[in-house]
Amino acid sequence: MALETSVIQTKLVDKFDTIVTDFAQQHDIFTFEVDANSIIEVMQFLRDDATLRFNFLTDLCGIHYPDATQDKQFAVVYHMHNWRDNVRIRIKCFLDGENPEIDTVTSLFLSANWQERETYDFYGIIFKGHPQLKRILNMDEMTSFPMRKEFPLEDGGRTDKDDRFFGRTTDNC
């Protein structure tokens, strides 16, 4: 028998009550929110429960919502997979815009190591307890986080983007 989303939701609500909220089916993936302070306990339960068995962390990434309220300006999204029943879930944790921090899940899934480093590198989200939280793709000297919405899309001072260099002028000479 396949693992039903109603079973996942019931088990999570019975165990964690209001720490897990906003259950929805989105694009064939069962999605819900978890209080950021409880991410380790919830993910460990999802992994270790004999019925749920979400034993694989497929992905984790960051999101920046600059127009959201202060307490929901950042999010970390986790995708987990139960191989046995071929069921996937998405977990979203919202973080404060002033101090975006969440506990690392590297103790549960070693694959989270590089994924958390990449999320830190591009969004500046701190993963507390991470064994080596440092930039992974950008230069160490970089002071900004390029996937944040306040990061400019293009350098206004670049001269190689000048239309004159491409034969496009507004002059009628």
PyMOL CGO cylinders between C-alpha atoms (Angstrom):
from pymol import cmd
from pymol.cgo import CYLINDER

trace = [
    CYLINDER, 0.00, 0.00, 0.00, 1.36, 3.42, -0.97, 0.3, 1, 1, 1, 1, 1, 1,
    CYLINDER, 1.36, 3.42, -0.97, 2.07, 6.06, 1.62, 0.3, 1, 1, 1, 1, 1, 1,
    CYLINDER, 2.07, 6.06, 1.62, -0.84, 8.53, 1.58, 0.3, 1, 1, 1, 1, 1, 1,
    CYLINDER, -0.84, 8.53, 1.58, -0.44, 12.24, 2.31, 0.3, 1, 1, 1, 1, 1, 1,
    CYLINDER, -0.44, 12.24, 2.31, -3.17, 11.96, 4.94, 0.3, 1, 1, 1, 1, 1, 1,
    CYLINDER, -3.17, 11.96, 4.94, -0.99, 9.48, 6.86, 0.3, 1, 1, 1, 1, 1, 1,
    CYLINDER, -0.99, 9.48, 6.86, 2.00, 11.83, 6.69, 0.3, 1, 1, 1, 1, 1, 1,
    CYLINDER, 2.00, 11.83, 6.69, -0.08, 14.78, 7.90, 0.3, 1, 1, 1, 1, 1, 1,
    CYLINDER, -0.08, 14.78, 7.90, -1.73, 12.83, 10.72, 0.3, 1, 1, 1, 1, 1, 1,
    CYLINDER, -1.73, 12.83, 10.72, 1.57, 11.49, 12.02, 0.3, 1, 1, 1, 1, 1, 1,
    CYLINDER, 1.57, 11.49, 12.02, 3.18, 14.94, 11.93, 0.3, 1, 1, 1, 1, 1, 1,
    CYLINDER, 3.18, 14.94, 11.93, 0.27, 16.69, 13.64, 0.3, 1, 1, 1, 1, 1, 1,
    CYLINDER, 0.27, 16.69, 13.64, -0.01, 13.96, 16.30, 0.3, 1, 1, 1, 1, 1, 1,
    CYLINDER, -0.01, 13.96, 16.30, 3.71, 14.24, 17.07, 0.3, 1, 1, 1, 1, 1, 1,
    CYLINDER, 3.71, 14.24, 17.07, 4.38, 17.98, 16.62, 0.3, 1, 1, 1, 1, 1, 1,
    CYLINDER, 4.38, 17.98, 16.62, 0.99, 19.73, 16.83, 0.3, 1, 1, 1, 1, 1, 1,
    CYLINDER, 0.99, 19.73, 16.83, 1.29, 23.37, 15.68, 0.3, 1, 1, 1, 1, 1, 1,
    CYLINDER, 1.29, 23.37, 15.68, 5.02, 23.18, 14.88, 0.3, 1, 1, 1, 1, 1, 1,
    CYLINDER, 5.02, 23.18, 14.88, 4.00, 21.75, 11.49, 0.3, 1, 1, 1, 1, 1, 1,
    CYLINDER, 4.00, 21.75, 11.49, 1.37, 23.76, 9.54, 0.3, 1, 1, 1, 1, 1, 1,
    CYLINDER, 1.37, 23.76, 9.54, -0.01, 24.78, 6.15, 0.3, 1, 1, 1, 1, 1, 1,
    CYLINDER, -0.01, 24.78, 6.15, -0.31, 21.35, 4.57, 0.3, 1, 1, 1, 1, 1, 1,
    CYLINDER, -0.31, 21.35, 4.57, -0.99, 21.45, 0.83, 0.3, 1, 1, 1, 1, 1, 1,
    CYLINDER, -0.99, 21.45, 0.83, -0.57, 19.37, -2.28, 0.3, 1, 1, 1, 1, 1, 1,
    CYLINDER, -0.57, 19.37, -2.28, 1.40, 21.46, -4.80, 0.3, 1, 1, 1, 1, 1, 1,
    CYLINDER, 1.40, 21.46, -4.80, 2.40, 20.11, -8.19, 0.3, 1, 1, 1, 1, 1, 1,
    CYLINDER, 2.40, 20.11, -8.19, 2.29, 16.48, -7.00, 0.3, 1, 1, 1, 1, 1, 1,
    CYLINDER, 2.29, 16.48, -7.00, 4.45, 17.20, -3.96, 0.3, 1, 1, 1, 1, 1, 1,
    CYLINDER, 4.45, 17.20, -3.96, 3.00, 17.24, -0.46, 0.3, 1, 1, 1, 1, 1, 1,
    CYLINDER, 3.00, 17.24, -0.46, 4.15, 20.52, 1.11, 0.3, 1, 1, 1, 1, 1, 1,
    CYLINDER, 4.15, 20.52, 1.11, 4.09, 21.93, 4.62, 0.3, 1, 1, 1, 1, 1, 1,
    CYLINDER, 4.09, 21.93, 4.62, 5.76, 24.49, 6.86, 0.3, 1, 1, 1, 1, 1, 1,
    CYLINDER, 5.76, 24.49, 6.86, 7.87, 23.71, 9.90, 0.3, 1, 1, 1, 1, 1, 1,
    CYLINDER, 7.87, 23.71, 9.90, 8.90, 26.09, 12.65, 0.3, 1, 1, 1, 1, 1, 1,
    CYLINDER, 8.90, 26.09, 12.65, 12.59, 26.75, 11.98, 0.3, 1, 1, 1, 1, 1, 1,
    CYLINDER, 12.59, 26.75, 11.98, 13.54, 25.97, 15.60, 0.3, 1, 1, 1, 1, 1, 1,
    CYLINDER, 13.54, 25.97, 15.60, 12.26, 22.40, 15.20, 0.3, 1, 1, 1, 1, 1, 1,
    CYLINDER, 12.26, 22.40, 15.20, 13.65, 21.41, 11.80, 0.3, 1, 1, 1, 1, 1, 1,
    CYLINDER, 13.65, 21.41, 11.80, 16.05, 18.77, 13.16, 0.3, 1, 1, 1, 1, 1, 1,
    CYLINDER, 16.05, 18.77, 13.16, 13.40, 17.01, 15.25, 0.3, 1, 1, 1, 1, 1, 1,
    CYLINDER, 13.40, 17.01, 15.25, 10.87, 16.99, 12.41, 0.3, 1, 1, 1, 1, 1, 1,
    CYLINDER, 10.87, 16.99, 12.41, 13.32, 15.76, 9.78, 0.3, 1, 1, 1, 1, 1, 1,
    CYLINDER, 13.32, 15.76, 9.78, 14.65, 13.08, 12.10, 0.3, 1, 1, 1, 1, 1, 1,
    CYLINDER, 14.65, 13.08, 12.10, 11.10, 11.89, 12.75, 0.3, 1, 1, 1, 1, 1, 1,
    CYLINDER, 11.10, 11.89, 12.75, 10.38, 11.84, 9.01, 0.3, 1, 1, 1, 1, 1, 1,
    CYLINDER, 10.38, 11.84, 9.01, 13.55, 9.82, 8.40, 0.3, 1, 1, 1, 1, 1, 1,
    CYLINDER, 13.55, 9.82, 8.40, 13.32, 7.37, 11.31, 0.3, 1, 1, 1, 1, 1, 1,
    CYLINDER, 13.32, 7.37, 11.31, 9.59, 6.65, 11.55, 0.3, 1, 1, 1, 1, 1, 1,
    CYLINDER, 9.59, 6.65, 11.55, 8.87, 3.08, 10.42, 0.3, 1, 1, 1, 1, 1, 1,
    CYLINDER, 8.87, 3.08, 10.42, 5.93, 4.18, 8.26, 0.3, 1, 1, 1, 1, 1, 1,
    CYLINDER, 5.93, 4.18, 8.26, 7.22, 7.45, 6.82, 0.3, 1, 1, 1, 1, 1, 1,
    CYLINDER, 7.22, 7.45, 6.82, 10.84, 6.48, 5.95, 0.3, 1, 1, 1, 1, 1, 1,
    CYLINDER, 10.84, 6.48, 5.95, 11.90, 9.71, 4.21, 0.3, 1, 1, 1, 1, 1, 1,
    CYLINDER, 11.90, 9.71, 4.21, 15.47, 8.51, 4.05, 0.3, 1, 1, 1, 1, 1, 1,
    CYLINDER, 15.47, 8.51, 4.05, 16.86, 10.80, 1.35, 0.3, 1, 1, 1, 1, 1, 1,
    CYLINDER, 16.86, 10.80, 1.35, 17.40, 14.55, 1.35, 0.3, 1, 1, 1, 1, 1, 1,
    CYLINDER, 17.40, 14.55, 1.35, 17.06, 15.35, -2.34, 0.3, 1, 1, 1, 1, 1, 1,
    CYLINDER, 17.06, 15.35, -2.34, 17.71, 19.06, -2.13, 0.3, 1, 1, 1, 1, 1, 1,
    CYLINDER, 17.71, 19.06, -2.13, 17.70, 22.14, 0.03, 0.3, 1, 1, 1, 1, 1, 1,
    CYLINDER, 17.70, 22.14, 0.03, 17.76, 25.73, -1.10, 0.3, 1, 1, 1, 1, 1, 1,
    CYLINDER, 17.76, 25.73, -1.10, 17.09, 29.27, 0.00, 0.3, 1, 1, 1, 1, 1, 1,
    CYLINDER, 17.09, 29.27, 0.00, 14.50, 31.83, -1.04, 0.3, 1, 1, 1, 1, 1, 1,
    CYLINDER, 14.50, 31.83, -1.04, 14.45, 35.57, -0.42, 0.3, 1, 1, 1, 1, 1, 1,
    CYLINDER, 14.45, 35.57, -0.42, 11.11, 37.38, -0.05, 0.3, 1, 1, 1, 1, 1, 1,
    CYLINDER, 11.11, 37.38, -0.05, 12.19, 41.03, 0.38, 0.3, 1, 1, 1, 1, 1, 1,
    CYLINDER, 12.19, 41.03, 0.38, 8.61, 42.37, 0.45, 0.3, 1, 1, 1, 1, 1, 1,
    CYLINDER, 8.61, 42.37, 0.45, 7.41, 39.94, 3.13, 0.3, 1, 1, 1, 1, 1, 1,
    CYLINDER, 7.41, 39.94, 3.13, 7.12, 40.72, 6.81, 0.3, 1, 1, 1, 1, 1, 1,
    CYLINDER, 7.12, 40.72, 6.81, 10.38, 40.79, 8.77, 0.3, 1, 1, 1, 1, 1, 1,
    CYLINDER, 10.38, 40.79, 8.77, 9.88, 37.28, 10.21, 0.3, 1, 1, 1, 1, 1, 1,
    CYLINDER, 9.88, 37.28, 10.21, 9.30, 35.70, 6.76, 0.3, 1, 1, 1, 1, 1, 1,
    CYLINDER, 9.30, 35.70, 6.76, 11.87, 37.40, 4.52, 0.3, 1, 1, 1, 1, 1, 1,
    CYLINDER, 11.87, 37.40, 4.52, 13.90, 34.23, 4.00, 0.3, 1, 1, 1, 1, 1, 1,
    CYLINDER, 13.90, 34.23, 4.00, 13.00, 30.58, 3.69, 0.3, 1, 1, 1, 1, 1, 1,
    CYLINDER, 13.00, 30.58, 3.69, 14.90, 27.33, 3.51, 0.3, 1, 1, 1, 1, 1, 1,
    CYLINDER, 14.90, 27.33, 3.51, 13.15, 24.65, 1.47, 0.3, 1, 1, 1, 1, 1, 1,
    CYLINDER, 13.15, 24.65, 1.47, 13.94, 20.96, 1.92, 0.3, 1, 1, 1, 1, 1, 1,
    CYLINDER, 13.94, 20.96, 1.92, 12.90, 18.17, -0.46, 0.3, 1, 1, 1, 1, 1, 1,
    CYLINDER, 12.90, 18.17, -0.46, 12.84, 14.67, 0.98, 0.3, 1, 1, 1, 1, 1, 1,
    CYLINDER, 12.84, 14.67, 0.98, 12.16, 11.34, -0.73, 0.3, 1, 1, 1, 1, 1, 1,
    CYLINDER, 12.16, 11.34, -0.73, 10.85, 8.03, 0.54, 0.3, 1, 1, 1, 1, 1, 1,
    CYLINDER, 10.85, 8.03, 0.54, 12.42, 5.58, -1.91, 0.3, 1, 1, 1, 1, 1, 1,
    CYLINDER, 12.42, 5.58, -1.91, 10.43, 2.58, -0.81, 0.3, 1, 1, 1, 1, 1, 1,
    CYLINDER, 10.43, 2.58, -0.81, 7.02, 4.16, -1.51, 0.3, 1, 1, 1, 1, 1, 1,
    CYLINDER, 7.02, 4.16, -1.51, 8.36, 6.68, -4.06, 0.3, 1, 1, 1, 1, 1, 1,
    CYLINDER, 8.36, 6.68, -4.06, 6.85, 9.65, -2.23, 0.3, 1, 1, 1, 1, 1, 1,
    CYLINDER, 6.85, 9.65, -2.23, 8.34, 13.13, -2.13, 0.3, 1, 1, 1, 1, 1, 1,
    CYLINDER, 8.34, 13.13, -2.13, 7.68, 15.95, 0.29, 0.3, 1, 1, 1, 1, 1, 1,
    CYLINDER, 7.68, 15.95, 0.29, 8.64, 19.62, 0.49, 0.3, 1, 1, 1, 1, 1, 1,
    CYLINDER, 8.64, 19.62, 0.49, 9.32, 21.34, 3.81, 0.3, 1, 1, 1, 1, 1, 1,
    CYLINDER, 9.32, 21.34, 3.81, 9.53, 25.12, 4.09, 0.3, 1, 1, 1, 1, 1, 1,
    CYLINDER, 9.53, 25.12, 4.09, 10.99, 26.99, 7.07, 0.3, 1, 1, 1, 1, 1, 1,
    CYLINDER, 10.99, 26.99, 7.07, 10.67, 30.78, 7.23, 0.3, 1, 1, 1, 1, 1, 1,
    CYLINDER, 10.67, 30.78, 7.23, 13.48, 32.84, 8.74, 0.3, 1, 1, 1, 1, 1, 1,
    CYLINDER, 13.48, 32.84, 8.74, 13.88, 36.35, 10.07, 0.3, 1, 1, 1, 1, 1, 1,
    CYLINDER, 13.88, 36.35, 10.07, 15.22, 38.93, 7.61, 0.3, 1, 1, 1, 1, 1, 1,
    CYLINDER, 15.22, 38.93, 7.61, 17.57, 40.56, 10.12, 0.3, 1, 1, 1, 1, 1, 1,
    CYLINDER, 17.57, 40.56, 10.12, 19.22, 37.35, 11.25, 0.3, 1, 1, 1, 1, 1, 1,
    CYLINDER, 19.22, 37.35, 11.25, 18.48, 34.42, 8.90, 0.3, 1, 1, 1, 1, 1, 1,
    CYLINDER, 18.48, 34.42, 8.90, 19.63, 31.38, 10.90, 0.3, 1, 1, 1, 1, 1, 1,
    CYLINDER, 19.63, 31.38, 10.90, 18.57, 27.76, 11.12, 0.3, 1, 1, 1, 1, 1, 1,
    CYLINDER, 18.57, 27.76, 11.12, 20.18, 24.61, 12.54, 0.3, 1, 1, 1, 1, 1, 1,
    CYLINDER, 20.18, 24.61, 12.54, 22.23, 22.49, 10.19, 0.3, 1, 1, 1, 1, 1, 1,
    CYLINDER, 22.23, 22.49, 10.19, 20.85, 19.09, 9.22, 0.3, 1, 1, 1, 1, 1, 1,
    CYLINDER, 20.85, 19.09, 9.22, 24.27, 17.65, 8.36, 0.3, 1, 1, 1, 1, 1, 1,
    CYLINDER, 24.27, 17.65, 8.36, 24.02, 15.37, 11.40, 0.3, 1, 1, 1, 1, 1, 1,
    CYLINDER, 24.02, 15.37, 11.40, 21.00, 13.72, 9.74, 0.3, 1, 1, 1, 1, 1, 1,
    CYLINDER, 21.00, 13.72, 9.74, 22.03, 13.88, 6.08, 0.3, 1, 1, 1, 1, 1, 1,
    CYLINDER, 22.03, 13.88, 6.08, 25.66, 14.25, 5.02, 0.3, 1, 1, 1, 1, 1, 1,
    CYLINDER, 25.66, 14.25, 5.02, 24.46, 15.48, 1.61, 0.3, 1, 1, 1, 1, 1, 1,
    CYLINDER, 24.46, 15.48, 1.61, 23.26, 18.67, 3.32, 0.3, 1, 1, 1, 1, 1, 1,
    CYLINDER, 23.26, 18.67, 3.32, 26.87, 19.80, 3.78, 0.3, 1, 1, 1, 1, 1, 1,
    CYLINDER, 26.87, 19.80, 3.78, 27.45, 21.27, 0.32, 0.3, 1, 1, 1, 1, 1, 1,
    CYLINDER, 27.45, 21.27, 0.32, 23.81, 22.24, -0.16, 0.3, 1, 1, 1, 1, 1, 1,
    CYLINDER, 23.81, 22.24, -0.16, 23.88, 24.35, 3.02, 0.3, 1, 1, 1, 1, 1, 1,
    CYLINDER, 23.88, 24.35, 3.02, 27.19, 25.89, 1.99, 0.3, 1, 1, 1, 1, 1, 1,
    CYLINDER, 27.19, 25.89, 1.99, 25.72, 26.86, -1.38, 0.3, 1, 1, 1, 1, 1, 1,
    CYLINDER, 25.72, 26.86, -1.38, 22.64, 28.36, 0.28, 0.3, 1, 1, 1, 1, 1, 1,
    CYLINDER, 22.64, 28.36, 0.28, 24.87, 30.32, 2.64, 0.3, 1, 1, 1, 1, 1, 1,
    CYLINDER, 24.87, 30.32, 2.64, 27.06, 31.45, -0.26, 0.3, 1, 1, 1, 1, 1, 1,
    CYLINDER, 27.06, 31.45, -0.26, 24.17, 32.84, -2.29, 0.3, 1, 1, 1, 1, 1, 1,
    CYLINDER, 24.17, 32.84, -2.29, 21.66, 33.95, 0.38, 0.3, 1, 1, 1, 1, 1, 1,
    CYLINDER, 21.66, 33.95, 0.38, 23.71, 34.53, 3.53, 0.3, 1, 1, 1, 1, 1, 1,
    CYLINDER, 23.71, 34.53, 3.53, 21.57, 32.10, 5.56, 0.3, 1, 1, 1, 1, 1, 1,
    CYLINDER, 21.57, 32.10, 5.56, 23.56, 30.85, 8.55, 0.3, 1, 1, 1, 1, 1, 1,
    CYLINDER, 23.56, 30.85, 8.55, 23.32, 27.12, 9.28, 0.3, 1, 1, 1, 1, 1, 1,
    CYLINDER, 23.32, 27.12, 9.28, 24.15, 26.88, 12.98, 0.3, 1, 1, 1, 1, 1, 1,
    CYLINDER, 24.15, 26.88, 12.98, 26.45, 23.99, 13.83, 0.3, 1, 1, 1, 1, 1, 1,
    CYLINDER, 26.45, 23.99, 13.83, 27.58, 23.41, 10.23, 0.3, 1, 1, 1, 1, 1, 1,
    CYLINDER, 27.58, 23.41, 10.23, 31.04, 21.75, 10.22, 0.3, 1, 1, 1, 1, 1, 1,
    CYLINDER, 31.04, 21.75, 10.22, 32.55, 24.10, 7.62, 0.3, 1, 1, 1, 1, 1, 1,
    CYLINDER, 32.55, 24.10, 7.62, 30.20, 26.95, 6.69, 0.3, 1, 1, 1, 1, 1, 1,
    CYLINDER, 30.20, 26.95, 6.69, 32.14, 28.98, 4.16, 0.3, 1, 1, 1, 1, 1, 1,
    CYLINDER, 32.14, 28.98, 4.16, 31.68, 30.05, 0.57, 0.3, 1, 1, 1, 1, 1, 1,
    CYLINDER, 31.68, 30.05, 0.57, 31.67, 27.24, -1.95, 0.3, 1, 1, 1, 1, 1, 1,
    CYLINDER, 31.67, 27.24, -1.95, 31.30, 28.91, -5.37, 0.3, 1, 1, 1, 1, 1, 1,
    CYLINDER, 31.30, 28.91, -5.37, 31.92, 32.64, -4.88, 0.3, 1, 1, 1, 1, 1, 1,
    CYLINDER, 31.92, 32.64, -4.88, 35.17, 34.27, -3.82, 0.3, 1, 1, 1, 1, 1, 1,
    CYLINDER, 35.17, 34.27, -3.82, 35.87, 34.29, -0.08, 0.3, 1, 1, 1, 1, 1, 1,
    CYLINDER, 35.87, 34.29, -0.08, 36.42, 38.07, -0.23, 0.3, 1, 1, 1, 1, 1, 1,
    CYLINDER, 36.42, 38.07, -0.23, 32.89, 38.71, -1.48, 0.3, 1, 1, 1, 1, 1, 1,
    CYLINDER, 32.89, 38.71, -1.48, 30.79, 40.69, 1.02, 0.3, 1, 1, 1, 1, 1, 1,
    CYLINDER, 30.79, 40.69, 1.02, 27.38, 40.37, -0.64, 0.3, 1, 1, 1, 1, 1, 1,
    CYLINDER, 27.38, 40.37, -0.64, 25.06, 37.45, -1.32, 0.3, 1, 1, 1, 1, 1, 1,
    CYLINDER, 25.06, 37.45, -1.32, 24.15, 37.48, -5.02, 0.3, 1, 1, 1, 1, 1, 1,
    CYLINDER, 24.15, 37.48, -5.02, 20.78, 35.69, -4.93, 0.3, 1, 1, 1, 1, 1, 1,
    CYLINDER, 20.78, 35.69, -4.93, 19.28, 38.19, -2.52, 0.3, 1, 1, 1, 1, 1, 1,
    CYLINDER, 19.28, 38.19, -2.52, 16.87, 40.50, -4.26, 0.3, 1, 1, 1, 1, 1, 1,
    CYLINDER, 16.87, 40.50, -4.26, 18.74, 43.61, -3.10, 0.3, 1, 1, 1, 1, 1, 1,
    CYLINDER, 18.74, 43.61, -3.10, 21.77, 42.48, -5.09, 0.3, 1, 1, 1, 1, 1, 1,
    CYLINDER, 21.77, 42.48, -5.09, 21.86, 44.44, -8.37, 0.3, 1, 1, 1, 1, 1, 1,
    CYLINDER, 21.86, 44.44, -8.37, 21.21, 42.36, -11.47, 0.3, 1, 1, 1, 1, 1, 1,
    CYLINDER, 21.21, 42.36, -11.47, 23.77, 44.27, -13.49, 0.3, 1, 1, 1, 1, 1, 1,
    CYLINDER, 23.77, 44.27, -13.49, 26.66, 46.57, -12.74, 0.3, 1, 1, 1, 1, 1, 1,
    CYLINDER, 26.66, 46.57, -12.74, 25.62, 50.04, -13.90, 0.3, 1, 1, 1, 1, 1, 1,
    CYLINDER, 25.62, 50.04, -13.90, 29.23, 51.04, -14.37, 0.3, 1, 1, 1, 1, 1, 1,
    CYLINDER, 29.23, 51.04, -14.37, 30.03, 48.45, -17.03, 0.3, 1, 1, 1, 1, 1, 1,
    CYLINDER, 30.03, 48.45, -17.03, 31.14, 49.93, -20.32, 0.3, 1, 1, 1, 1, 1, 1,
    CYLINDER, 31.14, 49.93, -20.32, 31.03, 46.70, -22.31, 0.3, 1, 1, 1, 1, 1, 1,
    CYLINDER, 31.03, 46.70, -22.31, 27.22, 46.92, -22.26, 0.3, 1, 1, 1, 1, 1, 1,
    CYLINDER, 27.22, 46.92, -22.26, 27.23, 50.30, -24.01, 0.3, 1, 1, 1, 1, 1, 1,
    CYLINDER, 27.23, 50.30, -24.01, 24.98, 50.21, -27.10, 0.3, 1, 1, 1, 1, 1, 1,
    CYLINDER, 24.98, 50.21, -27.10, 27.58, 52.16, -29.09, 0.3, 1, 1, 1, 1, 1, 1,
    CYLINDER, 27.58, 52.16, -29.09, 29.82, 49.10, -29.07, 0.3, 1, 1, 1, 1, 1, 1,
    CYLINDER, 29.82, 49.10, -29.07, 27.13, 47.04, -30.80, 0.3, 1, 1, 1, 1, 1, 1,
    CYLINDER, 27.13, 47.04, -30.80, 26.18, 49.51, -33.54, 0.3, 1, 1, 1, 1, 1, 1,
    CYLINDER, 26.18, 49.51, -33.54, 23.00, 50.54, -31.77, 0.3, 1, 1, 1, 1, 1, 1,
    CYLINDER, 23.00, 50.54, -31.77, 22.86, 54.28, -31.34, 0.3, 1, 1, 1, 1, 1, 1,
    CYLINDER, 22.86, 54.28, -31.34, 20.02, 56.68, -30.81, 0.3, 1, 1, 1, 1, 1, 1,
    CYLINDER, 20.02, 56.68, -30.81, 21.77, 59.37, -32.89, 0.3, 1, 1, 1, 1, 1, 1,
    CYLINDER, 21.77, 59.37, -32.89, 20.50, 60.10, -36.36, 0.3, 1, 1, 1, 1, 1, 1,
    CYLINDER, 20.50, 60.10, -36.36, 23.91, 61.24, -37.60, 0.3, 1, 1, 1, 1, 1, 1,
]
cmd.load_cgo(trace, "trace")
